[in-house]
Structure formats: C-alpha cells, structure tokens
Amino acid sequence: MIELAHVGLRYKGGPEVLTDVNLTIAPKSFHYLTGSSGSGKTSLMRLLSINLLPTRGTVTFSGQDIQSISRKERARLRQKIGIVFQNFRLLPHLSVFDNIALPLRLQNISEAKIQSSVRDIANWIGLKDYLNVKPAFISGGQQQRVAIARAVIVKPEILLADEPTGSLDDPMGDQIMVLFEELNKQGTAILIATHNQGTIERFPHPAIRLQSGGTIES
C-alpha cells in the first residue's frame, strides 16, 4: 500500500532526520512504530500521511509515486488515510459532533448517515453526552477520543496514529485498541507510534523500530 525506498528527509538544508529508509506498509497489516525520542517517528508519520515529500528516494501509495502527481491527486490520496495527531488538531469553533463528522461531510455523505455514524462511534468511545460541547470544554483524554473518532469514522485504507492512547487511562486505552483491531479486521492497515510497552504487550503485533533515522523491523 505504502512503500518507502531509500528515503532521506531533511528540513531546510539541515542534517537528515531520516536516512535511507526502506519500508513497506502492506494492506490490512498492523504494526507498531517504536523508537527513542528524536529518532524521527513523527517525521516518518508525516511522510506516510503524504503531508511531507522526501528530500530523496521515493514514496509510493498504491503504486503511485507521490512526487510525480499533482497536489490535487495527493489530496485525493490523503482522503484514504486516517490520522490521529499527538496534539489532536481539533477545530475549536466546531462541536465534538461536527469535529467527528468533518471527514464524512468532506466526502458528501448524507446527513442521515452522518447522524447515525457519529452517534454510534461516540457511544462506543464514551462521548455520547458531549456531542454538542466545544473541544475547549472537555478534558485532554476526551479530546484524544474525539481525534480518534474523527480518524476512524470513514474506515480509511490506512490509519496512522501518533501515541493515540497517551492521554487515556488503561481501560479506555484498551477500549481504543480493541476498536483499532476491529478496524484492522475490516481491512484497514494500522500503524501506531507508541512508547507504551504495556499496550504492546497486551495487544501484540509486529513492531518497526526506528533507530537513528533508519528502520529495524522486529
């Protein structure tokens, strides 16, 4: 689905933060992305989400070289990717309901379907009583759940999650992991960047370790 071949990445002429990365994310796969702070995990996630272009090497999505296609075509490919950012990136002027519904509205889904889908997922992750509330008036853990709901509601081809359970207690974090595994069973490839060894042990999947800007699979 996504393949990186001899990829290097640097910011504004600085040193490479990713060096000669070769990585394949196969359809319907489930991996953790691990590595020490500063190893380049966030940069790698931004490349995989097509929000960055590599300095060198190639990144292909479903066989398409993302550097050789137009911005419009890259935007179309990004609609197939669900992203859970570490800093949530919720829209403060929208309610919880409208934040979750946003990807569906961008795809022109019917309002009846949106109402049903949002309420179903909000009930699953314990947000049904907060749908009319703005993000500023809920806790960090609740904001994290809103971000997760927004990412998974469209059942993307691939889900990229950066520390998705970092703001959650273990019971809610485990509930979110069950949701991710169910999404994976339905065909979505999952890549979760995490430092949480407990989560990795309770929900075992192969890990890709990023070390000094390169990858080691385990």
GUROTI-216138 format. One record per residue (C-alpha): x, y, z; residue in one letter. Coordinates in nm, 4 decimals, padded with zeros to 6 digits. Layout:
N
      east     north        up  residuo
         X         Y         Z        A
...
This chain:
218
      east     north        up  residuo
   00.0000   00.0000   00.0000        M
   00.2713   00.2479   00.1043        I
   00.6344   00.1875   00.0182        E
   00.9412   00.3947   00.1003        L
   01.2569   00.3218  -00.0992        A
   01.5936   00.4741   00.0002        H
   01.4141   00.7727   00.1515        V
   01.6016   01.0600   00.3096        G
   01.4464   01.3659   00.4735        L
   01.5979   01.6911   00.5911        R
   01.4415   02.0217   00.6957        Y
   01.5607   02.3478   00.5356        K
   01.9073   02.2247   00.4498        G
   01.9770   02.0803   00.7949        G
   02.1071   01.7307   00.8654        P
   01.8985   01.4334   00.7600        E
   01.6424   01.3256   01.0182        V
   01.5609   01.0150   00.8145        L
   01.8382   00.8359   00.6293        T
   01.7981   00.5687   00.3619        D
   01.4672   00.4380   00.4968        V
   01.3205   00.1329   00.3235        N
   00.9764   00.0356   00.4494        L
   00.6595  -00.1303   00.3215        T
   00.3184  -00.0938   00.4866        I
   00.1124  -00.3761   00.3386        A
  -00.2669  -00.3681   00.3014        P
  -00.4525  -00.4923   00.6127        K
  -00.1307  -00.5042   00.8195        S
  -00.0963  -00.3944   01.1837        F
   00.2342  -00.2594   01.3131        H
   00.3696  -00.0546   01.5986        Y
   00.6302   00.2127   01.5303        L
   00.8760   00.2467   01.8174        T
   01.1991   00.4307   01.8821        G
   01.3574   00.6757   02.1220        S
   01.2643   01.0434   02.1321        S
   01.4219   01.2223   01.8372        G
   01.4580   00.9075   01.6263        S
   01.2319   01.0532   01.3556        G
   00.8986   00.8805   01.4253        K
   00.6885   01.1943   01.3750        T
   00.8748   01.2816   01.0541        S
   00.8183   00.9293   00.9239        L
   00.4474   00.9528   01.0064        M
   00.4250   01.2822   00.8172        R
   00.5821   01.1189   00.5118        L
   00.3444   00.8244   00.5315        L
   00.0464   01.0603   00.5591        S
   00.1628   01.2444   00.2419        I
   00.1977   01.5686   00.4366        N
   00.5689   01.5811   00.3540        L
   00.7677   01.4920   00.0429        L
   01.1040   01.3175   00.0814        P
   01.4279   01.5005   00.0148        T
   01.5481   01.1952  -00.1750        R
   01.4225   00.8478  -00.2554        G
   01.0644   00.7566  -00.3429        T
   00.7370   00.7207  -00.1562        V
   00.4616   00.5336  -00.3389        T
   00.0979   00.4968  -00.2363        F
  -00.0968   00.2214  -00.4130        S
   00.1717   00.2208  -00.6817        G
   00.1691   00.5994  -00.7359        Q
   00.4873   00.7999  -00.6774        D
   00.3629   01.0895  -00.4644        I
   00.6300   01.3233  -00.6030        Q
   00.5172   01.2743  -00.9621        S
   00.1462   01.3508  -00.9117        I
  -00.0349   01.6806  -00.8684        S
  -00.1316   01.8399  -00.5363        R
  -00.4949   01.7612  -00.6168        K
  -00.4124   01.3946  -00.6663        E
  -00.2128   01.3888  -00.3404        R
  -00.5119   01.5423  -00.1621        A
  -00.7320   01.2672  -00.3044        R
  -00.4933   01.0012  -00.1748        L
  -00.4898   01.1629   00.1702        R
  -00.8651   01.1014   00.1935        Q
  -00.7811   00.7299   00.2147        K
  -00.5636   00.7883   00.5218        I
  -00.6913   00.8338   00.8761        G
  -00.4554   01.0301   01.1032        I
  -00.4536   01.0659   01.4811        V
  -00.2171   01.3511   01.5664        F
  -00.0404   01.3740   01.9016        Q
  -00.1724   01.7299   01.9522        N
  -00.5285   01.6333   01.8434        F
  -00.5751   01.9216   01.5900        R
  -00.9440   01.9621   01.6651        L
  -01.1252   02.2656   01.5236        L
  -01.2103   02.4801   01.8279        P
  -01.5121   02.6532   01.6702        H
  -01.6839   02.3215   01.5952        L
  -01.8686   02.0989   01.8397        S
  -01.7489   01.7480   01.9204        V
  -02.0165   01.6167   01.6827        F
  -01.9040   01.8391   01.3956        D
  -01.5358   01.7610   01.4512        N
  -01.6082   01.3889   01.4237        I
  -01.8428   01.4401   01.1272        A
  -01.5991   01.6563   00.9275        L
  -01.4395   01.3764   00.7168        P
  -01.7841   01.2444   00.6239        L
  -01.9022   01.5895   00.5196        R
  -01.5927   01.6335   00.3032        L
  -01.6978   01.3145   00.1234        Q
  -02.0559   01.4431   00.0773        N
  -02.2086   01.1645   00.2869        I
  -02.5814   01.2086   00.3531        S
  -02.6751   01.3870   00.6757        E
  -02.8836   01.0890   00.7904        A
  -02.5802   00.8611   00.7566        K
  -02.3609   01.1168   00.9332        I
  -02.6007   01.1392   01.2276        Q
  -02.6096   00.7627   01.2642        S
  -02.2338   00.7072   01.2217        S
  -02.1257   00.9844   01.4590        V
  -02.3639   00.8771   01.7333        R
  -02.2611   00.5129   01.7007        D
  -01.8908   00.5843   01.7364        I
  -01.9456   00.8457   02.0104        A
  -02.1364   00.5876   02.2104        N
  -01.8558   00.3344   02.1610        W
  -01.5841   00.5646   02.2969        I
  -01.7890   00.7265   02.5733        G
  -01.8623   01.0666   02.4200        L
  -02.2376   01.0470   02.3610        K
  -02.3063   01.3096   02.6307        D
  -02.0541   01.5590   02.4881        Y
  -02.1534   01.5847   02.1228        L
  -02.2758   01.9443   02.1488        N
  -01.9757   02.0644   02.3509        V
  -01.6777   02.2563   02.2068        K
  -01.3323   02.0943   02.2472        P
  -01.2128   02.3606   02.4938        A
  -01.4689   02.2407   02.7480        F
  -01.3677   01.8738   02.7600        I
  -01.0595   01.7058   02.9052        S
  -00.7424   01.6149   02.7170        G
  -00.8369   01.2475   02.7247        G
  -01.1787   01.3270   02.5805        Q
  -01.0191   01.5421   02.3092        Q
  -00.7953   01.2460   02.2231        Q
  -01.1020   01.0263   02.1811        R
  -01.2634   01.2873   01.9530        V
  -00.9483   01.2887   01.7376        A
  -00.9545   00.9086   01.7185        I
  -01.3251   00.9014   01.6297        A
  -01.2677   01.1574   01.3519        R
  -00.9841   00.9479   01.2081        A
  -01.1632   00.6122   01.2057        V
  -01.5179   00.7154   01.1139        I
  -01.4527   00.6901   00.7403        V
  -01.2929   00.3436   00.7750        K
  -00.9747   00.4536   00.5960        P
  -00.7475   00.2238   00.3982        E
  -00.4686   00.3024   00.6437        I
  -00.4746   00.4557   00.9917        L
  -00.1661   00.6358   01.1231        L
  -00.1831   00.7081   01.4962        A
   00.0820   00.9003   01.6914        D
   00.0612   00.7976   02.0614        E
  -00.3183   00.7513   02.0372        P
  -00.3576   00.6250   02.3949        T
  -00.1099   00.8656   02.5542        G
  -00.3789   01.0788   02.7229        S
  -00.6029   00.7870   02.8218        L
  -00.6146   00.5623   03.1265        D
  -00.5514   00.1920   03.0681        D
  -00.9188   00.0802   03.0479        P
  -01.0082   00.3459   02.7892        M
  -00.6778   00.2944   02.6082        G
  -00.7527  -00.0766   02.5826        D
  -01.1019   00.0013   02.4518        Q
  -00.9482   00.2175   02.1791        I
  -00.7049  -00.0625   02.0913        M
  -00.9998  -00.3029   02.0574        V
  -01.1546  -00.0501   01.8164        L
  -00.8291  -00.0365   01.6151        F
  -00.8098  -00.4160   01.5986        E
  -01.1708  -00.4385   01.4818        E
  -01.0995  -00.1765   01.2152        L
  -00.7969  -00.3837   01.1096        N
  -01.0124  -00.6966   01.0781        K
  -01.2386  -00.4986   00.8445        Q
  -00.9430  -00.4249   00.6146        G
  -00.7725  -00.1096   00.7417        T
  -00.3935  -00.1162   00.7754        A
  -00.2845   00.0204   01.1144        I
   00.0440   00.1862   01.2159        L
   00.0660   00.3097   01.5752        I
   00.3627   00.5113   01.7020        A
   00.3906   00.4453   02.0742        T
   00.6205   00.4265   02.3759        H
   00.3603   00.2317   02.5750        N
   00.5154  -00.1092   02.6333        Q
   00.2101  -00.2231   02.8282        G
  -00.0134  -00.1676   02.5256        T
   00.2301  -00.3544   02.3019        I
   00.2321  -00.6500   02.5422        E
  -00.1473  -00.6611   02.5861        R
  -00.2128  -00.6230   02.2115        F
   00.0828  -00.7955   02.0401        P
   00.1603  -00.7039   01.6796        H
   00.4885  -00.6725   01.4847        P
   00.6959  -00.3638   01.5664        A
   00.9033  -00.1440   01.3390        I
   01.1806   00.0189   01.5395        R
   01.3182   00.3493   01.4134        L
   01.6783   00.3967   01.5165        Q
   01.8936   00.6947   01.4180        S
   01.6668   00.7787   01.1251        G
   01.6591   00.4229   00.9865        G
   01.4237   00.1316   01.0395        T
   01.4704  -00.2071   01.2036        I
   01.1767  -00.4483   01.1888        E
   01.1183  -00.6893   01.4756        S
